[in-house]
C-alpha cells in the first residue's frame, strides 16, 4: 500500500494475460510499477515496483531525511 495515496495514480492495464494496475506518480507522471491481484493474503495484492523508483532510508535516518512521520510504521 502506498504511504501517501494522494501522490499516486492507478490505471487498469490489460495488455498482458493478467489484468494489472499500473502505478504512476501523480506530480511527475513517472512509472513506478504494477500491482497484480494474485498476491498473498490478506490483501491478495502483489506489488512489483521498479527499484529505480525506490529509495531505501534506514529506520534510524528517517527523522534526518524528513520522513519522521513514518517512524510509527516500524517496530
N, C-alpha and C positions, 0 to 999 in steps of 0.2 A: 504494500500500500504506500502511496506517496505521503511524505510528511506534510506537504502543502498542496493539497489537491487543486487549489486555485491557480497554481503555477504550471499546470499541465493541461493538455487537451488530448482526448482519446477519440479515435475513429475506428470503426469496424473495417477490417481488411480481410477480404475473402479470396485473395489471389492464389493462395495455396490450398492444399487439400483440407486443412483445418482452419476454421474461422478463428481469427485472432484479432486483438485490439492493438492498433499502433499507438504508441505514446510519444507525444512531441512536447517540447517546451512551449509554453504559451507566448512568452515575450519574444524569443529568438526563433521560434518555429523549427528548432533543430530536432532531428530524430533521436529519441532516447532508447527505443527498443520496442518490444512487443509483450503483451500479456496473453497467455493461452489458457483456455478453460479446462485443461487436463492436469491440473496440479494436485497437490496433496490436500487433505482435509485440514482445517475446517473450511477454508475458502474455496478450494478447488481451482485456485489460480496459480499459474506458473509464470513467474516474471523472467524475461530474457532481455536484460538491459545491456546496452553496449558499454563495454568497460571504459571507452573514451569519454562517456557521458558521466562517469562517476569520479568522485574524489574522496579518497579514504582520509578520514581525520580520526586519529586515535582519541579514545574517550577522554584521556587526560588533557587533551588540547582543545576540547570543544569550546570552553569559555574564551580562550585566547584567539580562536579562529572566528568567533562571533556566532557560535551555534550553541551557546549555553542553555537556551530554552529547551533543547532536546535532551539534556542530561538525564532527565527523569525516565527516558526510554531505555536507559542502560542500567543493568543491575550493579 
